[in-house]
């Protein structure tokens, strides 16, 4: 395996198209994973004999594991090279994907789903690769944003392919065969990375902060344990709330420890800097609708209004169409980010508008939720904003980080987004598992009030994200690197 020489200004730009071309294939696999399962969540629930509310625990488990993977793998990327870590995470994702194909029960499926979450670090590592490749170009941040927009746009188009494929095949293939198809795609992409992406050495030095990783693992584990107790015993559970309070104390201990550590697993000084924290808070809040809100939308759309008094009564094939149209708007939001940035007079203003679009889209679900066209309008509005945010947040984090910390900065936008989604998924699982529909007739049916709660929380989080962006200093989104970021 050869090591790439430092690129000159001309070769940096010339070789960028090739690098991005191979990375597009990686994001195609990521899109397949993110779109493939959504139309068939109710069928997976039937396959495993669980309630539709409990499907949210799959997402919560995967997002927690993803949140733990991101700081470790991003740090390893800065230390040993981004391609090497991208290969490792792809191998782990392939393992989890094959595991899902043959998992016979809720518990085994939960384990496989959690392992598969290693793919969450792909996009941050890819953006770090692009960021490094354009270092001598003189237009590093601009080219990084454009590369990110192409990658995210490609991801969203692949989501459509995945969603349409599973929706069309669910009635014709055995469930084990159906679940094996994403594993084939991820396995193929491993070899794309192996032979198509050049290896570059890491930019940072130091070691892995295993104690910090252990502390954040315990903190997230205790937090999720508290949410599980609330699920079992109800919102009035003293044990559940006490466990959540304990998790806050562990998080505080983790923060203090990281401040003193010379090579923290999570660079809290960097993340709390004026240029970084608004971006990271925005990513956390954005994770609530874009990750936590996915499964409730799928189960609501397939709910039969004749039986429950709510829902769209859509079959998996039509759900694929709905997802496809929604994801088209995400791709439009990502691909048009450079245009909207110029239109609104800067990256920050464009992202504030994007957050407001996401909030408006979910807010419209509260009064307009009974017709298919209403769902299309709602999610189309949210999709335009979501696509811009997915593309721009990692690039904004990279712009405000020192060169040796780009992977951890971009990675933590996915990490904070993932934690937000994990917490939301667990809360939504609680909201959607109460017995009964409008008439409370079945223990496997989610209450309509639970869906209203989901949409209200998603809308509120999006508007709060817009406020967080307004707190960022102007240079946080500048094409000129901020050299005052703490190291």
N, C-alpha and C positions, 0 to 999 in steps of 0.2 A: 504493500500500500504506500503510495507516494504522498508526500506532503506538498501542498500547494505553495508556490513562492508568493511573496507579497506582491499584489497586483499594482500596476501603475495606473494613472488616471484613465488612460485609454483602454487598457485591458480590463479594468474594473467594470467599465460600462459595457464593453464588447462581450465579455463573458457572462454578464448578468442574465441575459436572455436564456442562455443554456441552463444556468443554475436554476432559474425560476421555472423553466420548462420541466425539469425533473421534479422539482418540488411541487409543481401543480399535480403531478401524478400521485404524490403522497397525500395531498389534500383531497384528491379524488377519493382515495380510500377512506380518509377521515369523513368525508361527506356521506359515503355509503354507510358507514357505521352510525352516523347521526341521523340519517333519514330512514334507514331500512326497517328499524324496529317499531317506529312510531305508529304506522297504520295497523300493526298487528298486536299491539299491547293487549287488547281484550282477548285475542286468541291465545296469546302466551299465558294470560291469567287462567283461561279454561284449560290449557295444556297442563298447568301446574296445580289446578284446583284451588285457586286463591281468589280473594275479592279484588275488585278493580282498585279500591283504595290502597291495598297493599302493594300494588305495582310501584307506587311511589318510593317504597323502601329500596327497590332495586336502584333507582336513580340516586337516592340519598347515599347508599353504600358506595356506589361507583364514584360519586362526586367527592366523598370523603377520602377515598383512596387516591383519587386524582389530586386532590389538594395536598396530600402528603407526598405524592410523587414529584409534584412540580418543583418545590424548592430543592429537593435532593438532586433531581435530574438536571435542573437548570444550573445548579452550582457545579455539578460534574461537567456540564457542557462548557462552562467558563474555565474549568481547570484542565480538562483533558481533550477538548475539542467537541464541537457541536455535532458533527456527523457521527462520531462514535456513539454518543448518547442517543442520537436519533435511531440508530440501529438497534440498540438495546431496548429502547421503549417500543419499537415496532415488533421485536421478537416477543416481548411480554404481551403486547396487545394481541398478537396472533395466537398465543397460548390461551388467553382468555376467550377469544372468539371461537376456537375449536372446542373449548370446554363447554361453552353454551350449547353447542350443537348436540351434545350428548348428556347434558345435565338432566337428571330424572325428577328432581324435587325442588321445592322452593329454596331450601338451604344451599344445595349444590349450585343452582342457577344464580343465587345471590353471590356466591363466591366467584363464579366465572365472570359475572357482570362486573364485579368490583375489580378483578384483575384486568379486564379489558380497558378500564379507565386510564391505563398508561398512555393512551393515544392523546390525552389532553395536552401533553407537552410538545406535540409535534409542531403546531403553529408557532409558539414562541421560539423554539429552536430554529425553525426555518427562517423566521424574521431575523434572528440573530445571525444566521448564515448570510443572509442578504445584506444585513447591516455591515458585517465585516467585509464582505466582498466589495462594497462600494466605498470603503474607507478613504481611498485615495482619489475618489472621483470629483471631489469638490461639491458634490450635490448629495451627500450621504443621506440626509434625512428625507429629502424630496424623493430620491430613488427608493428608499426603504418604504415610504408610504405607498408609492406606486406599486412596488413589489407586493406589499401586504394586501393592497386592494385586489390585485390579480389573484393572489392565493385564496383570499376569502371568497372572491367571486366564483372561482373554480370550485371551492368547497361547497358553496351553496347550490351550484348547478348539479354537483354530484349528489347532494341531498335529494334533489328531485329524482335522479336516476334510482337511488336506493329506495325512496318511498314508493315510486311507481312500480318498481320491480316486485317488492314484497306484497304490495296490494294486489297485483295481478296474479301472483303465484300462490298466495296463501290457500286458495281453494283447490289447487291442483297438486301441490307437493306435500309429502309427509313433513311434519313439523321439524324433525331432526335434519332432513335434507335442506329445508328452507333456511334453518338457522346456520347451516354449514357454509352457505354461499358467501357471507361476509368474510369468513375465515380464509377462504380461497383468495379473495381480493387482498387482504392484509398480508398474507404470505407472499404473494407476488410482489407487493410493494417493497418488502424487505430487500429483495434482490435489485429493485430499481435504485434504492438508496446505496446499496453495497457497491454497485458498479457505475452509478451515474453521478454521484456527488463526491467532490474532492474532499480530502481530509485536510484540515488546517489545525495547527496546535492551539491549545487553550491560551487565552490572554492573561489569565489570573494565576496567582500562586497561593499556596496555603494548604489547608486540609479541610476535611468534612467535619462539621460540628454535629457529632452523633448525639451528644447530650441535648442540644437544642432540638434535634429531630425527635428524640424521645419525648421531650416535654410537649411539643406541639401535637404529637400523636396522642399522648394522654389527654391533653386539653380537648382535642376534637372528639376523642372517644368518650370522654365523660359527658361532653355536651350532647352527643348523639344518644348516649345512654339515658340522659334526662328526658330527651324528647320521646324515646321509646317508652319510658315510664308514663309520660303524659298520654301516649297512645293507649297504653294498657289500662291505666287507672282513671283517665279522664283529666280534664283541665284543672281540677281541684287537687291533684295529687301533690301532697307535701313532699314525698320522696322525689318526685320528678322535678319540682322547682328547686329543691335543695341541691339536687345533683347539678342543675344548670348553674346555680350560684357557685358551686364548687368549681365548675369548669371555668368560670370567670376568674377565680383566684388562681387557677393553674395557668391561664392565659397571661395574667399579670406577672406571675413568676417567670414564665417563658420570656416575656418582653424584657424584664430586668436582666435576665441571664444573657440574652442576645446583645443588649447594650454593652455588656462588659466583655463579650467574646471577640477575639481578634479576627476570626473567620466565621461569622455567624451563618447558620443555615438559611436564615431569613435576615437580610440586612435591614433591620428595623430603623437604623439611622437614615439610610437611603429612602426607605418607604415613608418615613415621617417628614422628609424634607418638604419645603413649600411647593416644589415643582412636582413631587411624586404623589403625596397623599391624596390630593383631589382626584387624580387619575385612578388610584387604587380603590378609593371609596366608590367612585363611579363604577368601576368594574365589579365590585362586591354587590352593589345595588342592581346593576344590570343583570347579574347572574340570577336574580330572583325571577324575572319574567322569562329570560331567554333559556334558562335551564330548568328551573323549578316549575315553570308553567307548561311544559311540553306535554307531559302525560295527562294532566287534567283536560287539556284541549282535545286530545285524542279520544279519551273515554267519553267526554261530553258529546263530541260530534257523533259518536256511534250509539249514544243512548237513544232508545226508542221513545218518542214523545207520547205514543199511544199507551205505553205501559207505565211511564214514570211521570208524565206531565211536563217534561222538559227534554231537551236534546234536539239533534238534527236528524236522527234516524239514518245516518249514512253507513254504507257498507265499506269494507276495507279498500276496495278499488276506488271508490269515490273519495275516501279520506286521502288516498294518494294524490288525487287530483287537487284537493284542497291544499295539501302540503306543498305540491308542486307550484301552485300559483302563489302561495305565501313565500316560498323560497325564491321565486323569481324576483319578488320585491326586495328580498335580502340581497340578492346578487346585484340588483340595480343600485341599491343603497351603497354597496361596496365599490362597484365599478365607477360610480359617479362621484365618489368622495373628492377627487381633485377638483371637479367642477363645482360641487357645493361649497367646498372650502373657499374658492374664489368668489362665488356668488354671495356668501354671507360674510366675507371679509376676514377670514381666518379660520384656523382649525377649531379653536375653542367655540366660536359661535356656531359653527357647523355641528359640533357635537352636542351643544346645548339644544339646538333644534332637533337633533336626532333623538335625544332623551325625551323631549316633549312629544315627539311623534309616537314613541313606544308607549308612553303614558296615556296618550289620547286613544291609541288603538285598544288598549286593555280597558280603559274607562268606558268606551263605547259598548263593551260586552255587557255592562250592567243593565242598560235599558234595551239593547238590541241583541238578542241571543236566540231567537226562535226560527230564523230563516237562514238558508244557506247563503244568500247574497249578503246578509248582514255579517256573517262570519268572514266572508271574503273581504269585505270592506274593512272590518276591524283589523284582521291580521295583515292585510295589505298595508295599512297605515303603520302598524307596529313593525312590519318587516322592513320598510324603507329606513326607519331609524335604526333598527337592529343591525342591518348590514353595514351601515356607516360606523357604528360603534365597534363591531367585531373587527373591522379592518383598521380603525384608527387608534384604538386604545393601546395595543402593544407598541405601535410605532411612536406614539406620544411618550410612552414610558421609556423607550430606548433613547429618544431625543433628550430626555432629562437625566440620563444616567452616564457615568463615566464609561470609557470603552471596555474596561475589563469587567463591567457589571451589566452588560446589555442583556445577557441571557436571563439573569436573575430578575432584572427589572421587567422585561417582557414576559417572563414566566410568571411573575407574581400577578400580572393583570389577569392571566388565566387562573392563577391560584386563588386570588380573592374572589373572582367571578365564580369559581367552582365552589368555594366555601359558602358564598351567598346562595347558590343554587342548591347545595346540599341541605342547608338549614331550611330553605323554603320548601324543598321536597318533603322533608320530615314534617314540617308544619302543615303542608297541604295534605299529607297522608292522614294526619290527625283530623283535619277539617272534613275530609272526604270519606272517612270510615265510620262516622256516626250512622246508626241504623236508619234505614228507610229512605224513600224518595220524597216527593211532595206529600205522599200519603203514608210514608214509613211502613213499607210492606215487605222489604227483603233485607236481610243482613249483608248481602253482597252488593247492595245498591247505595251509591253515594247520595247524600242529601243535596238538594238544589242550593240551599243556603251555603253549603261548602264551596260550591263553584263560585258563588257570588263573592265569598271571602277571598278565594284565589285571585279573581280578577281585580278586586279592590286593592289587595296587597301588591300585585304586580304594577298596577297603575301608580300607586303611591310611591313605590320604590323608584320608579322611572323619573318621576318629578323631583324626588329628592336628589337623584343623580345629577339632574340639570343644575340644581343649586350647588352641589359639590364642585362641579366644573367651574362655576363662576368664582369660586374661591381660589382658583389656581392663578399664579402670576402669569403675565403675558408670555414671558420667555419659556414657559413650560412647553409650549407648542411651536417654538421657533425652529427654523432650519439651522440656526446657529447653536452649536453645542454649549450647554451651560457648564462652565468649568468650576462653578462654585458648589456643585453637588457634592455633599460629603462623601468621602471615600471610606 
